[in-house]
Amino acid sequence: MVSTRYGESRRLEMLRFIPATASRILDIGCHTGTFGANLKAQRSVEVWGVEPDPDAAPIAAGRLDRVLAAPYSESLDIPPAYFDVVVFNDVLEHLVDPWDVLRSVRHHLAPDGFVLASVPNVLHQSNLLHLLKERDFRYEDAGIRDRTHLRFFTAKSARRMFEEADYQVDSVEWINENWYPSSLAGRLAYRFFAAALHETKFIQIAICARPRA
């Protein structure tokens, strides 16, 4: 059994964003390499990982083509203009300066390459209820209020981060729908204010963006 802080995370919902034409993937914050391993099981691809967790990195090394056991930095031995997709699965919110990292990884993208990222949605209904009912912001071991998160995003602010890092955003999608209110008031609210509350149904946000020319 894998024993790490976050266990195994397959992130199968993110696989559909990797185009069939992509053959070289860089997964930054790959953890145990499960996402890349699932991708490699589907098609012939080369997947590199970057992972600083000393427990997770050796596991990823047994699953991916190459794993660099360190935090991402420009000094790592990662080839330039090589990767079709650079992936950040729930990683950017852990970084002190995700803008700077997004600018740096442009160097590793092939001419038609792009960045795929997911970030937690701070507007998810579970978090809003916590804020409004409990008048609190209680950090937890995992989830939207993970105590290691340094940044918090809505779909609008995630898009703005990429644009400020000089990317063109191709798509922003809400993923991992989870809401289903138990109270009658909650069900009525989602029925009569469906458009206004749509964004609150989803735990995460997926962004595809490519560097501006």
Secondary structure, DSSP 4 states (H G I P E B T S, - for coil): ---STT-----GGGGGGS-TT--EEEEET-TTSHHHHHHHHHS--EEEEE---TTHHHHHHTTSSEEE-S---TTS---TT-EEEEEEES-GGG-S-HHHHHHHHGGGEEEEEEEEEEEEBTT-HHHHHHHHHH-----BSSSTTBTT----B-HHHHHHHHHHTTEEEEEEEEEEE----SSHHHHHHHHHTHHHHGGGGEEEEEEEEEE--
